[in-house]
Amino acid sequence: MHAPRRKYESKYKPWIEHQGKAIVGEGRANLLREIRNSSSIARAVEKLFIPYRTAWEHIRKMENVIGSPVVKTYRGGAKGGGGAKLTEEGERVLREYEKYEQYLGCLSEDKEYWEALYMKLSARNRIGGVVKGIEKGEVAASVRIEVSTPTIITALITKAAVEDLDLKVGDEVEAVIKATEVMVSKE
């Protein structure tokens, strides 16, 4: 089953908070990335087309909320050598943002996720039953379901899904049958 063609695209604006206060969104993450890549605030603002003063305002706002520096600067001298780099905390904040950004990006592009949202259930692809056994592996779990016909269906689902559904032997569930797999839902 294919999801109907979507008229609208999914968009998102991730940001990272610390104690309820926003510290990093797309703009500040781009600034941190450019400082990391160029080892210079001046070169970063040049590439991002933002004023030098604005960059420092963003850096100070992040540092004030976090309570520690996110950028370390180095003065030049007679031989030059000035520059900037992210502190350990700055790297940590940027990694957290990038991880979240990547997760949301993957989710918005996941065609199977969007198909599942549009999936229509019918009497033909839903079967009620009782969980008769669960075998959890490192990533996946095998769930044996006795259905009223009397037969047992085995669904291979993620371990996280078993835990999210709080499945236990004896629970009444519905097996939702898709062409290539069996999914499990619990009321």
C-alpha angles and dihedrals in degrees: 000000000000125000114246114261107277117236093197130046125226115247131177140186109209123195135171122231134199117203091343096311123110113241107164132028131155096291097048091043089054089050092051091047092051092047089050093048099043101031087224136090091205093054091044094055090045091056093044095044094231128130117264090234092054090053090054091048090055092047092049092048091053092047093047092053095042095040095226138072120276096184129044117201128203123205120230122230140188088310096040115234099148120142147118139253136182117265120230088265091049090052090048093051092047092048090051091050093047092049091052092044091051092049093051091045092053092047094051091050096044105114093190090056091054091045089054090054090055096039112128117215120213136177088262095063101037124079125176120218149139126265108247100175144000126201113188121201129182093280109359136044131208113221119194113206125190109213127201094254081069102252133112123238120200117211122193106212134156120279087236090057091053089051094043091052090043089225118192132175107273096032116135110236142162122240108218108203120212122181095264104019147028117237125196128222130179128204 
